[in-house]
Amino acid sequence: MIRVLVVDDEEEVRSALARRLDREGYRVNSAGSEMEGLVAIKEAEAPFDVIITDMHMMDINSGVRILEGAVSRDIFTEVIVLTAYGNVANAVECMKRGAFDYVEKNLPGIDVFELIVLKVELAAQRRRQSVQTLRRLEDFQAAEIG
Amino acid sequence: MGSEERQHSGAGSVDRRSPTGGRLRETRWETLASLSNTAIGGEADEDLLQRFVQGAVDTLQATRGFVALAEAEYGGLALGPTAGTGWNEETRRDRLADRQNTNTLTAQVASTGRAICYDDLNRELPGYTPYFPDIRSALVVPIQLKLEGCVRGVINIESVREGAFAEDDIAFVSALADLAALRLAMTSLNARERALVQMGRELSVSPDPDALMQRVLTITHEILRFEDCSLFFLEPGAHRLVLVATRGALTPHIRKATYALGEGLTGWVAAQDVPVRLPDPREHPNYKGLHREIAEGETGAFIAVPIKAHSGVVGVLRALRRKSNSPWFPNEFTQEDQDVLETIAAQVGTAVDNAQLLARLVQSERMAAWGEMSAMNSHMIGNRVFGIKGDLNELEYVVGKGPDNETLSDLKRSSVRPLLESMKNGIFRLEELLAEFRDFVRATALATAPAEATEVTRNVVAETFPRRGNIILTERYTSEPLPIMADPIKLVRALSELVENAVTFQGEGGSLEVETRLIHPGDPMPYAISVSYSSPEGWALISFSDQGPGVPEADKDKIFRPFYTSRPRGMGLGLAIVKGIIEAHHGGIAEVGTEGQGARFVIILPLKKDIVQ
């Protein structure tokens, strides 16, 4: 089962995302702050497959720090950043540091939940591929050594 | 008459003329010393001149004397203080009343600036009829500062005696006249300085622009002595000057009388950005006489100077004098007058700049306040909306293909569906408003890169202008490159808004004309667009004209204010955002169309030629 962590300091946002992703069959954990999020990432038994984090919690760089925490736990964890509308600059910064994608929370005329579901699916796919590639590489190396 | 003279002489405080002249010379010296001491005292000009003429009459044991003062407004002479015999209400009124008569000794001295002295008028000027028939000798001296060139007045001393005035007398009265001239010049310079300082002070504090401009004219009048004076301002966004203040006949035409830029002499001054100073405005090839403070034939000296602000010429200040009655005594405006008028115009120009700066400051403070509010609220509002969208998404799922849809009757489902759609639309609308608000707040934060104005415009039109529809599109782009520094996303956002506006406001049919143009450095702005920066490399001009309803004159500035809207949709931030974006690019925007004929938005952006693409 694909494990998703939702990090957002707004209860409504967390529960709405958790409910929707749960419907898709993901196993969803949530964290209500940057700190909680970092702790959850660190202490999870197995690393999360996909992390959805708000960009702006404690400050404008909360999302960046969640990204760093996630990548330092597992380089293949995919991170999707949520931003307020029009606040793309920081999201682009996250992309440069390896985030999977960003989603603007309040894009007029778009059902953002369907969009997030789609992105989570794509992120999960990419993670699977990355992990598989790594495994094959490891197998290949192991065979060579053997 | 002889008895009068004796009577007068007896009343005087000085001794009778000594045949040797020694005692007399001493008396003159004492009088001069005492009068020159008075001249630097605090007495009013009028009182001082009274003392002078009285002193001259007494010392010279003359019959009478008077001071005539030049009236710059009319080019005539007015009777000032008098001394000696023969003066009463009637003679005072009539002595200089005949202004047409230039054939008087007083007028002659006023026009030539040279003193004259006659020993026997009957013999020396046969046929000349003096106003007082008893006089034989006359000594007339100009009050004049040689360096000014113009005569401020005349001191006229008469005597019933033949050969009453000697060389020494001429020198004595001339010395008094010089003192008088210095004093009068000092008074008018003081008044000038005070008035200019006062104007500067008022211009920097007065909150009511209309009253202020009227004050400008009043003060100008105090300094410049003219028949009438008018102040014209270039209408923001329009090609014409509008009368904003005047003093006389044109008063009913305030805000109504206009000159197109370049039209008539006043329009020419604004268009050419040069002052004009003429003895008769009709001499000028551009003179049309469209709006006259004084009847056509009576207009004499004319002076008009452009009022310059940071953005270029913003108006014209002009003054007129009635035609001089005396051909020997012209009342043209002098170079000094022009200097003063230009100083006043410069102060008004600075005041205009300050007012614009203040308006911008208020605007930017307002923007900053919105920004703060936005930062606090829109994030929270956005998150609530996000949560509601989640609920709606879930509701849609439950009503539609949800796991327990069997429990929901078809009837209920069909009645819930439209409600759901309506709620979704409401939420989308709310998000649009949030988006508009954030665009507004972020309008001024730019990430610039080199761009080319025509290319950006062309792309915006290609992407935004509806392919289907019956609006006729005309594109006229300059072939010259228009390199600018721009935030591509924001500039596109601004230009798109204008294209969309043109399309929405026209409904069926109509046209959209898009133009780009190069404005060379130093060229006059084709429209009154206020910019807070100068651009040494010239400007890129982008204009969008439609044939929609246009913008009423009174609303031309308002439409750029936040929350001003004539449409039901949106918050009324559209044009405020556009303006914010353009001004953040150090450019300017104005609506310059005519109501009823269509709107025309003109944008200028500073060119940056040295950038490396």
Interface residues (C-beta under 8 A of the other chain):
Chain A: D8 E10 E12 V13 S15 A16 L17 R19 R20 R23 H56 A84 Y85 G86 N87 A89 K105 N106 L107 P108 G109 D111 V112 F113 E114
Chain B: S378 H379 M380 G382 N383 R384 V385 F386 G387 I388 K389 G390 D391 N393 E394 Y397 F428 R429 E431 E432 L434 A435 R438 D439 R442 A447
